[in-house]
Amino acid sequence: MPWDNTELHVLSIDNKNPLVVIGNEESIMLPKFNGNDLYFISDTFNGYWNLHKLNQDNQSEIVYEHQSDLGGPAWRFGQSPYCFLDENTAIISIESKLCKLDLATKKATVFSNQLTDSFSGFGSLHLQNGNKLYCTASSPVQPTSLIRLEINEDQTIGEGTILRQSFKIEENLENYFSVPQFITFETADGTNAYGHLYLPNNADYTAPDDELPPVCFKIHGGPTSAARIGLNLTYQYWTSRGFAIFDLDYRGSTGYGRTYRHALYSNWGVSDIEDCEFAAKHLVKNNYVDENRVLIQGGSAGGYTVLAALCKTDIFKAGASYYGVADLGALTKDTHKFESRYLDQVIGPYPEMIEVYEERSPINHIDSFNCPLLLLQGDEDMVVPLNQAEMMFNAMNEKDIPTSLVVYQGEQHGFRKAENIINAVESEFSFYATVFGFAPSDNLEKPLMNQKVTK
């Protein structure tokens, strides 16, 4: 896949033969010319996606080394984590900071003013008219925003303006927001794994001193995606109602370098499950959460991890799978072209390793399920088809385990309609309320257990 091994070809406009070819054993992306110099992102030097250039010997040369990934996997289009101020200077987003990078000395200086200091993530960097920087900016307590920054003649940062926000929030609503804390924990193989913990927060209510909160694990998709720390109103929905959220970056996530990203290869359905279990035990051991109210939710690849974790561990008391994979073998036949051979990497070649596919498919371990499960699915999903959720629902019903399947008409892989997104969140909250036996303060529709509902 493009986040594994790629080649960069440099050609003359009037000649079809490549002048230079580099790569193959590295992941290269986002090439840009600055004058006659070619820059790009690569993980060849230190295993992290860092800024490189093509040097005079037509070899890859690192421009600025740091122990974090610049940009995300190349199934995300339109990324632009760097741009150029002039032939000697780049502007780059490094570890949540917006920086000016001297390309000669390789020294980075943080751009800082009142506006930039209020954000903790920057992307989509574009320079216009030589002195106006446009980019997106995010933080845990502000909507993702399009901002403009004036660049002074001495290349310091000047006035900043928020041009547009992705949504509006009511005044003083941030008093109800939970700000995540970064958690590092030791996992099964003795290495570290990571996540972001959002503890409950509500300006109007305080939990009893002797009570720990329930926690819902959020498992991202991809599986080469990552937890994002921008303002997520869905997370705040939960934390304002007394739930903690743990956004897990299991082994295989981007942001932590090539070794961490590849730790999932051949191990999908093993390493990610171990990380879920070890993270939960870490949070319980350190008195962050109530061990009797640990939940797990995820979508797509994350939905698969949810199903696998529920049948292979006993630490989770209920779960919700959004368009998750139940049968890995069936997925090899039904999925879309781009990822049609992706499973060869994260599991192994099919059908040569069919026994491994069968062993890691949750649909084949129904006897190991012992807790309630909510399934949410779009009926037009071409990536993880509806039949995956239906197979799981029917099997759970046969075992008489509390389960519910909600099918959204006209939805594909990831829900797009506002009313369906809202309904999915409320259905999940109501489902857990039924499991734990409490009445939500909101007037929510009760789940129809062991029934398929079409919206």
Summary of the structure (lengths in Angstrom):
residues: 455
radius of gyration: 23.4
end to end distance: 35.8
largest distance: 74.0
contacts: 1507
relative contact order: 0.07
helix: 23%
strand: 31%
